[in-house]
Amino acid sequence: MPSSLLAAIPPYVFYQLDARRAAARAAGRTLVDVGIGSPDGPIPEVVVAAMQRAAADRGLSHYPAFRVDPVLGAAAAGYLFERFGVSVDPAGEVMALAGSKEGIAELVLSHVNPGEVVLVPAVHYPVYARAPQLAGARAVPVPLDADGLMQLDQVAAADLARARLLIVNYPSNPTTATASLAELGRLLAFAEAHDLVLVSDLAYSELGFDGYAAPSVLQLPGATRRAVELHTCSKSFNMAGVRIAVMAGSRAVLDTLDAYRSNIGYGVSTLAQHAGATAFAHAAAIVPPIVAEYRRRRDALVAALRRGGWAVEAPRASMYLWLPVPAGFDDWGWVDALIAGPGVVVTPGLAFGEAGRGRYRVSLVQPPDRLELAAAGLVATAAAPAVGAAG
Ligand SMILES: Cc1ncc(COP(=O)(O)O)c(C=O)c1O
């Protein structure tokens, strides 16, 4: 029997999508899967070599350091300095995580009491809302404006009084919205004013196009008093299967997270930490070709949709397109029509909260020719609404 907190959580939308995908494959369909945001590129060779070296090292016989291996701490701090001009103490202001998803969940569980509130973007990566539920707390969705920025003045006073954390994510999955440093300053000032911990999930920091480089909240003066930022190797370095990320920023927040984590585990695999250290140390060489490939894909997909008569905007960051569900379809009706028709798998916006209804996400996780195929399938399906689709 699951705990009552777990039982109260609705089924993960990605499971429902998985079931549809599996059923189509079992029926012999070949699919173009642009649903999941899982990188298809190879792990950089320099990282593979570092993992091979680490695997052969006797150091792996021992438990890792609780907080961070000094090699990863130094490399992550070096990356933050090179990329953002941010200085952090590698020992006290950096923590290794087995991916940012787990890190965010543990951060919530270590900081939030039952009945309290976590403020999250109304359209959000699912763990932002699920972790508070597992803590017996509530995620309160903050409405987004047309640019995907959080309308904090719309948070009810009663919710604000109970709020402990403010989670932000720019560049955003799934909306692709970006925030300037001034906007991050506004979010930090709000956190200051209401005594919240600011949690910035910078999963897509490196995936910027046409000269766009996402800022870090840690660039703001005094940010390390109450802000932490997550940097994962999953997306920028094609390392989602390695499970390595870091959280950097407020020493006090990391101390609390450390206290929680030390009751549960033994730190993060030394092998993964060495892999992450190598990725961060070589970021300047590794990232540009990966970004160039995503840019090629973005351009191919956007051009193909425009050729089909769709007015789509090219996102300037992330690995997604966030599109409106065409007239004549409801959310699942559109997803099902694409699987049944051209065999294209997309993610319904509902996966990212109720405010995602009416939209869907396409991931740039296929080469350009496959994305063009997907675009042709989308355009053809919208032009001929399926029998039985909601009006
Ligand atoms: C915004 C955001 N945060 C975190 C994650 C998870 O990253 P990790 O692999 O580091 O757990 C994702 C993955 O899609 C994401 O989109």
The ligand as an SDF file (V2000), in Angstrom:
LIG
                    3D

 16 16  0  0  0  0  0  0  0  0999 V2000
   13.4860   22.1970  -16.1720 C   0  0  0  0  0  0  0  0  0  0  0  0
   14.0930   20.8780  -15.8900 C   0  0  0  0  0  0  0  0  0  0  0  0
   14.6940   20.6650  -14.7150 N   0  0  0  0  0  0  0  0  0  0  0  0
   15.2540   19.4890  -14.4210 C   0  0  0  0  0  0  0  0  0  0  0  0
   15.2040   18.4290  -15.3150 C   0  0  0  0  0  0  0  0  0  0  0  0
   15.8060   17.1220  -14.9110 C   0  0  0  0  0  0  0  0  0  0  0  0
   17.1630   17.1330  -15.0750 O   0  0  0  0  0  0  0  0  0  0  0  0
   18.0910   16.0210  -14.4410 P   0  0  0  0  0  0  0  0  0  0  0  0
   18.3550   15.0370  -15.5330 O   0  0  0  0  0  0  0  0  0  0  0  0
   19.2970   16.7540  -14.0070 O   0  0  0  0  0  0  0  0  0  0  0  0
   17.3720   15.3880  -13.2910 O   0  0  0  0  0  0  0  0  0  0  0  0
   14.5920   18.6030  -16.5470 C   0  0  0  0  0  0  0  0  0  0  0  0
   14.5010   17.4810  -17.4910 C   0  0  0  0  0  0  0  0  0  0  0  0
   13.7920   17.4890  -18.4660 O   0  0  0  0  0  0  0  0  0  0  0  0
   14.0180   19.8550  -16.8430 C   0  0  0  0  0  0  0  0  0  0  0  0
   13.4010   20.0780  -17.9960 O   0  0  0  0  0  0  0  0  0  0  0  0
  1  2  1  0
  2  3  1  0
  2 15  2  0
  3  4  2  0
  4  5  1  0
  5  6  1  0
  5 12  2  0
  6  7  1  0
  7  8  1  0
  8  9  2  0
  8 10  1  0
  8 11  1  0
 12 13  1  0
 12 15  1  0
 13 14  2  0
 15 16  1  0
M  END
$$$$
